[in-house]
Amino acid sequence: MSHFAQARRYRKTLAFVKATIAPPARIIDIGTPNAFSEILSQEGYHVTNTSGEDLDESTASISQCSGNCTTAFEIFEHLLNPLGVLRAIPTDRLIASVPLSLWFAKAYRNRKDQWDQHYHEFEAWQFDWLLEKGGWEIVRSEKWISPVLVPGIRPLLRLLTPRYYIVEACRKK
């Protein structure tokens, strides 16, 4: 991903988070510490990340945390069983984003790293359904494009086709 596209995604994600929950809220961020969890910390949030364990095998690290909100940014597409993770989240509020399936590109795969590949790339309705089955109700959502600054047909299509989908959800009562 280009620096331009990544910076744009971080800006949009941070604005979405800030519209939901204000610092100094405690956030459980599913995934290892990363550039965006550092941005959240710099913005005044208290962030606890998971440790990189295989969440398909055990969700104990999530369910043992406490916070005001759980975030999961581009995590669920890497899991074989995202439903188990959704059910293990201990907070009543979730902000999660996923890459959308693109009709003109295959799902991301990295043959050199078993964790750096996508098992799922969702259509928005599929992610909504997964959240509903996991016990969540969507409060709001947003899609955005991911432009890349190179010439070509696929980069042009990326200017027209949303790539990311982010939702705020509350646990169903």
C-alpha positions in Angstrom: 0.0 0.0 0.0 1.3 3.4 -0.9 2.1 5.9 1.9 -0.6 8.2 0.4 -3.3 5.5 0.6 -2.2 4.4 4.1 -2.3 8.0 5.5 -5.7 8.5 4.0 -7.0 5.3 5.5 -5.6 6.2 9.0 -7.2 9.7 8.8 -10.6 8.3 7.9 -10.4 5.6 10.5 -9.3 8.0 13.2 -12.2 10.4 12.4 -14.6 7.4 12.6 -13.2 6.4 16.0 -13.4 9.9 17.4 -17.0 10.3 16.3 -17.8 7.2 18.5 -15.6 7.4 21.5 -13.4 10.2 22.9 -10.1 10.1 24.6 -9.0 9.0 27.2 -11.2 5.9 26.6 -9.7 2.5 27.0 -9.6 0.6 23.8 -9.0 -3.2 23.3 -7.4 -3.3 19.8 -7.5 -6.8 18.3 -4.1 -7.4 16.7 -0.5 -6.7 17.6 0.7 -3.2 18.3 0.9 -1.3 15.0 1.2 2.1 13.5 -2.5 2.8 13.9 -2.6 1.7 17.5 0.3 4.1 18.1 -1.7 6.9 16.5 -4.6 6.1 18.8 -2.2 6.3 21.8 -0.8 9.6 20.6 -4.4 10.9 20.4 -4.9 10.1 24.1 -6.6 6.7 24.0 -5.4 4.0 26.3 -4.8 1.0 23.9 -4.3 -2.6 24.8 -3.4 -4.9 21.9 -3.6 -8.6 21.7 -0.3 -10.5 21.4 -0.4 -12.0 17.9 -1.7 -15.4 19.1 -3.8 -17.5 16.7 -7.3 -16.2 17.5 -8.9 -19.0 15.5 -7.4 -21.3 18.2 -8.0 -19.3 21.3 -9.8 -16.0 22.1 -8.7 -15.9 25.7 -6.5 -12.9 25.2 -9.5 -10.9 24.1 -12.0 -12.0 26.7 -9.5 -11.3 29.5 -9.2 -7.6 28.6 -11.3 -4.8 29.7 -12.1 -1.5 28.0 -14.8 0.9 26.8 -14.6 -0.2 23.2 -13.0 -2.9 21.1 -11.4 -2.1 17.7 -10.5 -4.5 15.0 -9.0 -2.8 11.9 -8.4 -5.2 9.0 -8.3 -8.3 11.2 -11.3 -10.4 10.4 -10.3 -11.1 6.9 -7.2 -13.0 8.2 -9.3 -15.3 10.4 -10.9 -18.6 9.5 -13.4 -18.2 12.3 -14.2 -14.5 12.9 -17.5 -15.5 14.5 -15.7 -16.9 17.6 -13.7 -13.7 18.0 -16.8 -11.5 17.7 -18.5 -13.5 20.4 -15.5 -13.3 22.7 -15.3 -9.5 22.7 -15.9 -8.2 26.3 -17.1 -4.7 25.5 -20.5 -3.6 24.4 -19.1 -1.4 21.6 -17.1 -2.4 18.5 -15.5 -0.5 15.7 -14.2 -2.8 13.0 -13.1 -2.4 9.4 -12.5 -4.9 6.6 -11.3 -4.7 3.1 -14.1 -5.2 0.6 -14.0 -7.8 -2.1 -13.1 -6.2 -5.4 -14.5 -7.8 -8.5 -11.4 -6.9 -10.5 -8.8 -8.3 -8.1 -8.3 -11.6 -6.4 -8.1 -11.8 -2.6 -4.7 -10.8 -1.2 -2.3 -13.7 -0.7 1.3 -13.7 0.6 2.8 -17.2 0.0 5.8 -16.3 2.2 3.8 -15.5 5.4 0.8 -17.5 6.5 -0.6 -14.7 8.6 -0.3 -12.0 6.0 -3.0 -13.1 3.7 -6.8 -12.8 3.5 -9.0 -15.8 4.0 -12.1 -13.6 3.7 -12.6 -10.5 1.7 -16.2 -9.3 2.3 -19.0 -7.7 0.6 -20.6 -5.2 3.0 -23.7 -7.3 3.4 -21.6 -10.4 4.3 -19.8 -8.5 7.1 -23.1 -7.1 8.4 -24.5 -10.6 8.5 -21.4 -11.9 10.3 -21.8 -9.1 12.9 -25.5 -9.9 13.4 -24.8 -13.6 13.9 -22.0 -12.6 16.4 -24.5 -10.7 18.5 -23.9 -7.2 17.2 -26.2 -4.5 15.9 -24.7 -2.0 13.4 -25.1 1.6 14.5 -23.4 3.2 11.5 -21.1 2.3 8.7 -19.0 3.9 6.0 -17.2 2.8 2.8 -14.3 4.5 1.1 -12.0 4.1 -1.8 -8.3 3.4 -1.7 -6.7 5.3 -4.6 -3.2 4.5 -5.7 -1.2 7.1 -7.6 -0.1 5.0 -10.6 -1.4 4.8 -14.1 -3.5 1.8 -15.3 -7.0 0.3 -15.5 -7.0 -1.2 -11.9 -5.8 2.0 -10.3 -8.6 3.8 -12.2 -11.1 1.2 -10.9 -9.9 1.8 -7.4 -10.9 5.5 -7.7 -14.5 4.3 -8.4 -14.9 1.2 -6.2 -14.9 1.3 -2.4 -12.2 -0.8 -0.9 -12.7 -0.4 2.9 -15.8 -0.8 5.0 -15.9 0.3 8.6 -18.7 -0.1 11.1 -19.7 0.9 14.6 -21.7 -1.8 16.4 -23.3 -2.3 19.8 -23.8 -5.6 21.4 -27.5 -6.8 21.1 -29.3 -6.7 24.4 
